[in-house]
Amino acid sequence: MSSAVILAGGLGTRLRSVLADRPKVLAPVAGRHFVAYMLDQLADAGFRDVVLCTGYMGEEVRRVFGSRFRRIELRYSQETEPRGTGGALLDALPLLRGDSVLVLNGDSYCQTDLTAFLQWHQSKRSQASQVLTHVPDVSRFGSVECDGEHRILRFGEKSNSGAGWINAGIYAVSKPLIAGISNAGPVSLERECFPAWIEQGMFGYPSEGRFLDIGTSDTLRAAQEFFAPTPALSARNGHGRRCVLLDRDGTLIVERNYLRDPSEVELLPGSIAALKHMRSLGLSVVLATNQSGIARGLLDEQKLDEIHERLRALLGDADAALDAIYYCPHMPGQDCACRKPQPGMIELAARDLGFDPSDSFVVGDKACDIELGGRLGATTVLVCTGYGRETLSAGVKADYTVQDLVEAAAVIARHIKPDARPTGN
């Protein structure tokens, strides 16, 4: 498959009041970095090679995501001076594979079938195509007008108002067109390249998928709701079912003393296989972790976001993905309802994802995990990794005690299906 490109070099000047310490693509949205949703979309479409065109604070993007995300190889084209979207795409050309590439703007998202779009693009024998989405007011974006064959005729000014089709920020572009972009200073795809490409036959693919951009503080706030699980969305994604509530340190990843560096995230042996097994049983998997290092000043929430993005990347395969991550930033003794064994994190997860905590499984290596499960009325599983053996020696009793997460998954499988063939104790 050809490469995909994410244009992630925007300065984000309109967002500096709320994103002063990071590039726009690392904006926190519903517990994740914004660009992670685009990477998920590309991974789900089968892409294995993605180039991120970075600019302002581009080193932060590389530090957070590294060289892999799920099954995707990540590579970077870092501009040394502002090049515009067209210039950034031209600079990335030596890294791009295939005859044409899929290009995504790093500050917008459209829920569309990328595979269907690329097949449509090929059927048109087009050198360039773009996804279009219909909005009630085009004045913020400028409109796109097409003929009956979906050939783009013109791009309307932003001063125009009313309902219409707009550019959704997803393009399929042939490499010869990219090679023809001017190298003389900054070049904008939207303002300079697209109007010129109309002459060569550029097509617009109408999509009914939901669309948003994060160009302003208002639309960034709207993005939180856009990506937040709703009851209907949760049902479509397989939530509203039994859930495994999983501890992080010592259960899923190697225990560190206040983990602060994403590069030190290390999965415990068998973690991926265990999560795949759980999900194959029709279970959701939610991570709930106490992170008092935030209150202690050892790390901030941005660093924790980076750690969790690294964790998601290491889990790799969608079949081993976490449905959600919740954390408590407070220290012991602080008056909070979320620090385990308090049930606050789980109550929030249950509202977000639509599951019954009492019908869930709590898996962890510490006494607070097992006590949490008891308070919820859930089935508890103590793993002997991390602090598990110390917890067991202290006399903590769980419904099941197992060696590791792999055995925990097997025990849960037998609990759900008692007639299943035993695979462990």
Phi, psi and omega in degrees: 000150180292171177284157167244150182234135171247122180278098191243025186256008184298146180287332180062039184299326181287351181250005185300330181294335181244348181227053185289338189252013184199159175288161186301322183292345177263015176303133178285123182226113178050044174086004180221164172287142185306316185294340179297328178293323176292320178296322175299316180299318179290319179297319180295332179276359176097005180289141180238357182222117181229131176254127176260118177274104186253157178217259181304121180055035181298332180297332178291322179297315179296321182293322181288314190259341177063216188256357181216148171218117189050236180267007185271135167275125180258130174232161190231138172240102186262120178281145179267345175209158182303126185242353186074168182295323179290316178296321178296320179294320177298317180298329182279352187308317181298341181268351191272138181252149178093173182279333177219163184229155173263130184240133178237132170293137184279000180240018176215164182213134177228126179281089181225160180279103184295323180295316178297321178298315181293323177295319177297316178303315179294323181295333179277353185050043185269147173278335180207135176221155175222147176284136177246148175227150185263130180232156181288341180214116184272000191296332178282339191243329193087143186265166175234127181248132182234161173270187183294343178261011180070016173284131181288128181263319182195163175248124182280157179288156178292341180289342177290152180230177181100172181288153178170183180268140178229164174293124182267004174082021177230127186226149167246124187225135177287150180295326175300323177295319179297317181299335181274359178293137181298139179260009184266083177086182180298140180227134178261129174300313186291316187274331187244314186284309186301312178302326179287327183285342176306322181300331183265002178094089179245137187243152178245126183262110183287128180237142178261005183290155178296147184225144168208159169234162180242038184287340181230166180296327178293315181288331174295319176296321179296332180296331179300317179286324181303316184262353179291138179297134172249163179306318181292317180293320179300319179296320180294328182271007175091011175279193184068029181227183179294152190227143169261123178259109195251133170286162183261286188287127180085352179244307178260321180237165180297134179294127172240159176277096185056074179304123183233348186242121179304330181291345180266003176291123182224120178293141171291149181306134177085001185299315182296314179299321180295316180294320177300320180297313180300314182291329178293341178275001182085018181267143165279155179231119182238133178267130177229118190223136171281128182228069181291348177302334178293310179295331180280353180081016181275337176202161177250178184291331175297316179296322177296321176302318181294321177299317182286328173295321177296320178298314179299320180295320180293326178294330166069275188294137178302332180291348178245015187288151171275140178286328180192159176233131176234145180218153173251124182269005190266160177271160172302140179094341175286150183277088179224159181256004188251338183289125178304135017271007174298148188268009188303315179299319184287323177298319177295315179299319181297321177292319182292317191253349173075051175233165180263111182303327182289344180255022185253178176240128176254122184239125179193178184246001185238161180300325182295329177293315182290321177296320176303311180302321178296319179295326181281341188079020182271168173279129186253141179228118178264122176264147183267012170276173180058235178267015187300318182292322176296319179298318179295318180295333180281000175089014179288131183250123174250167176297324177222142172239127186226167181286319187201186184292329178298315180289329176300316179297321179294320179294318178298320179299318180289327178295320180287321183234084186302337182272003180291153182293129182300140177234005180173182183270000000 
